[in-house]
Amino acid sequence: MLLQYPIDKLDEVITYTKDDLVEYLPITEKHVDSGMTLGKIAEAAIRYSDNTAGNTLFKKLDGPKGFERSYSGRHL
């Protein structure tokens, strides 16, 4: 994700609705009204396995094709 969004963009607030919530959401369920920064969403996805956070990041990367595009040719 940092390849596509520089560190200064991690403060961008991302909003989501109750319709976006999926099972196991220990962090994102607490912030539906206010949204979360991109950095905090990434932390929730990685550190807490928050599924809504993971889905939100995936959408931000434009789904599977966007994910592939962002990493193709980088030999990661």
C-alpha positions as CSV (number, residue, x, y, z in Angstrom):
1,M,0.0,0.0,0.0
2,L,2.8,2.4,0.7
3,L,4.0,1.9,-2.8
4,Q,0.8,3.6,-4.0
5,Y,0.1,6.0,-1.0
6,P,3.0,8.0,0.4
7,I,3.3,8.3,4.2
8,D,1.7,11.8,4.2
9,K,-1.5,10.3,2.7
10,L,-2.0,8.0,5.7
11,D,-3.7,10.8,7.5
12,E,-6.5,10.8,4.9
13,V,-9.8,10.0,6.6
14,I,-11.7,7.2,5.0
15,T,-15.4,6.9,5.7
16,Y,-17.6,3.8,5.5
17,T,-21.2,2.9,6.3
18,K,-22.9,0.2,8.4
19,D,-23.6,-1.5,5.0
20,D,-19.8,-1.9,4.6
21,L,-19.4,-3.8,7.9
22,V,-18.6,-7.5,7.8
23,E,-18.1,-10.1,10.5
24,Y,-15.1,-9.6,12.8
25,L,-14.6,-5.9,13.0
26,P,-13.1,-5.2,16.5
27,I,-11.8,-1.7,15.5
28,T,-13.8,-0.4,12.5
29,E,-17.2,-0.9,14.3
30,K,-16.2,1.8,16.8
31,H,-15.6,4.4,14.1
32,V,-18.6,4.1,11.7
33,D,-19.8,7.6,12.4
34,S,-16.3,9.3,12.2
35,G,-14.4,7.2,9.8
36,M,-10.7,6.4,10.2
37,T,-7.4,7.5,8.7
38,L,-5.9,5.3,6.1
39,G,-3.0,4.6,8.4
40,K,-5.4,3.4,11.2
41,I,-7.4,1.3,8.8
42,A,-4.2,-0.4,7.7
43,E,-3.2,-1.0,11.3
44,A,-6.6,-2.4,12.1
45,A,-6.4,-4.8,9.1
46,I,-2.8,-6.0,9.9
47,R,-2.7,-5.9,13.7
48,Y,-6.2,-6.9,14.5
49,S,-7.3,-8.8,11.4
50,D,-10.3,-6.5,11.1
51,N,-12.2,-7.7,8.1
52,T,-13.9,-4.4,7.3
53,A,-10.6,-2.6,7.4
54,G,-9.1,-5.2,5.1
55,N,-12.0,-4.8,2.6
56,T,-11.7,-1.0,2.8
57,L,-8.0,-1.2,1.9
58,F,-8.7,-3.5,-0.9
59,K,-11.3,-1.1,-2.3
60,K,-8.9,1.8,-1.9
61,L,-6.4,-0.2,-4.1
62,D,-9.1,-0.7,-6.7
63,G,-9.8,-4.3,-5.9
64,P,-8.0,-7.4,-7.2
65,K,-6.9,-5.8,-10.5
66,G,-5.6,-2.7,-8.8
67,F,-3.7,-4.8,-6.3
68,E,-2.1,-6.8,-9.1
69,R,-1.2,-3.6,-11.0
70,S,0.4,-2.0,-7.9
71,Y,2.6,-5.0,-7.3
72,S,3.3,-6.3,-10.8
73,G,7.0,-6.1,-11.8
74,R,8.1,-5.2,-8.2
75,H,9.4,-8.8,-7.5
76,L,8.0,-8.7,-3.9
